[in-house]
Amino acid sequence: MYTKILIPLDGSKTAEKILPYARFLASGLEIPTELLGVIDIAEMASHVAAEKAHYLNGMVEESVRSSFEYLRGVATTFPSGNVKCNVEIGAAAEVVIERVKRIRQCL
């Protein structure tokens, strides 16, 4: 049946609305959970002035670190310890689709 729960989170309250249901399913089905954060460099760069572009790498590193810390905090709210946190770089929709493909290949 189900072998893993993948939960993409962006830190928004809207995305977090899924968490009570995910906790319930993860606990009831006793399956591993993966929390996924995505850093979209193209989106980030579109909000940076050209003269500040040299700061982009540092901004990306900080975003990855911050996202990972956020996901680890969310992971502590799950009843089982079987929660993995990942942060990837790319367009959110594409990253989530590719992550699902990789999970399916491991089955």
N, C-alpha and C positions, 0 to 999 in steps of 0.2 A: 504494500500500500504506500504509505508515505515514509520516506527515509530521512528527510531533512527539511527544516524550515528555513527559508532565506528571507530576511527582513531588511530591505533597503531603508535606511534612515538618513534624513538630511538635517535633523535637529529641529524640525518644525513641529508644532503642536498637532498639525494635521497628520503628519506621518506617524507620530507617536500614538495616535488613536488606535492603531492596530495592536499595540503592545499587550493590553489585557487579554485579547483573544489569542495572541501568539503564546503568551505564558500558559494559558489554559491548555492549548493544544500540545505544546512542548511537554508539559507535565503529564497530561493524560495519555499521550501516545508514547511518552518516554523516548523521544527522538532528538537528535542534536539540532541545535539552532545556530545559524550564522547571521550575525549583524553586519551589514555592509554599508559603508560610507563611500561616497564617490566625490572626488575633487575634479571639477571641470575647469581645466586650465584655460580653455578658449573663452568660457564665460567670464572667468576671473580677469583675463587679459582685456576683455572688452570694457572693463570698468577702470582700467589703469591708463592714466595719461602717458603718452609716448615718452616724455622725459623721465617718467618714473618706472619704465619698463625693466630697468636693471634690478629693480627690487622684486620682480615677479618670482624668481626662484625662492627667495626667502619667504615670500607670502605663501607659496605652495607648500613649502616645508612646514610652516606654522599651521596651515590649514590641515595637513595630514596629521600632525601631532594632535591638534585640537580635536579633530574628528575621532581619532583613535581613543583619546581620553573620554570623550563623550560616549562612544560605543561601549567602552569598558564599564562606565558608570551604569549604562542601561543593562549591561550583562549581569550586574550584581542584583538586579531586580527579578531575575528568573529563578525559580525554585531549584532547578538542577544546575550543577556546575558544568553542564555540557553545552556551553555557549562559546562560540568562536567569534572573534572580531576581525574584520578586514577593512582596509581602506585602499581603494584603487583610484587611479587617475584616468580620466576620460569623460566622454559624454555619458550621463547617467543611464539613459535608456540602453545604450550599446553595452555598457559595462555590466548591467544587470542581465541582459540577454546572454552575453558571453559567459557570465558566471554560472547561469543555469545550465548552459551547454556543458561546461566543465564538470559540474556536479553530476549531470546525467551520464557522462562518459565514465565516471568512477563507479557507477552502479553495476 
